Amino acid sequence: MLSVFTKQWTAHNAQLNAEGTVIEDRLIMLIVDESHTAASGCSIDTSVHFIKSVEKKFEIDLFDRTLVNFYHDGSLTSTHLHELPELYAQKLVNEDTLVLDPLVNSKSSFDVNFKTTIGNSWIKNFL
């Protein structure tokens, strides 16, 4: 589905140089090389509609912004932001716990900051 979508994804009738991938069976990442053609408001709306179609097909919620993906005992697990203080009190997470930060907004930021510690992310504010 991602390959089909990115091959036909356009902005102002210009083909976007885009790719998509599923990360850790939890997140969908869409990347656009904006040096070729920049994404526009309409193309971003199109991507949202695509992600919503994936949600519907697989009966999942990909827009839950309260979900935190973190590593515990070597496995990726998920919890909601409001549950972090309890996990912190139980010593199941701490500032050194690795998390996936879905708020990265560029390839260079993804390479450096996507997998980071809670202490180095915005998530620390919820401990």
C-alpha positions, -999 to +999 in steps of 0.1 A: +000+000+000+028+024+008+046+018-024+015+023-045+007+055-025+041+071-028+044+063-065+012+083-072+016+110-045+016+145-060+017+182-050+001+206-075+001+179-101+039+173-097+051+139-087+067+138-052+100+120-048+087+100-018+091+068+000+073+051+028+081+025+053+067+008+084+090+011+115+090-016+141+055-027+131+041+004+148+047+036+128+044+046+092+070+070+080+066+090+048+096+108+034+096+135+007+127+148-010+117+184-011+147+194-032+128+179-061+092+190-053+079+203-020+049+188-002+020+211-001-011+214+021-032+194-004-005+166-006-003+165+032-041+162+033-038+133+008-013+115+030-036+119+060-065+103+040-041+075+030-031+068+066-068+069+076-075+042+049-047+021+064-063+025+098-097+014+085-083-016+065-063-029+095-086-017+122-058+002+141-053+037+154-023+054+139-032+089+151-032+083+188-007+111+199-008+099+235+009+066+227+045+062+236+066+034+222+096+024+244+119-005+249+116-027+280+137-058+285+148-056+248+113-055+234+094-026+220+062-019+239+036+009+241+018+028+268-001+061+270+015+093+283-008+094+314+006+059+324+042+070+324+044+083+360+032+050+373+057+031+352+084+055+364+073+049+401+075+011+395+110+016+380+098+001+347+110+032+328+136+059+337+153+087+319+177+062+302+148+042+287+149+042+249+118+056+231+107+062+195+101+099+189+075+103+162+078+141+162+110+142+142+104+163+111+134+157+088+157+129+077+187+143+096+165+146+128+152+111+123+188+097+120+199+114+152+168+117+174+142+091+164+155+065+188+165+084+219+162+083+257+133+096+276+157+121+293+166+136+259+130+139+246+099+159+252+085+127+269+105+134+301+079+161+309+054+134+316+074+114+342 
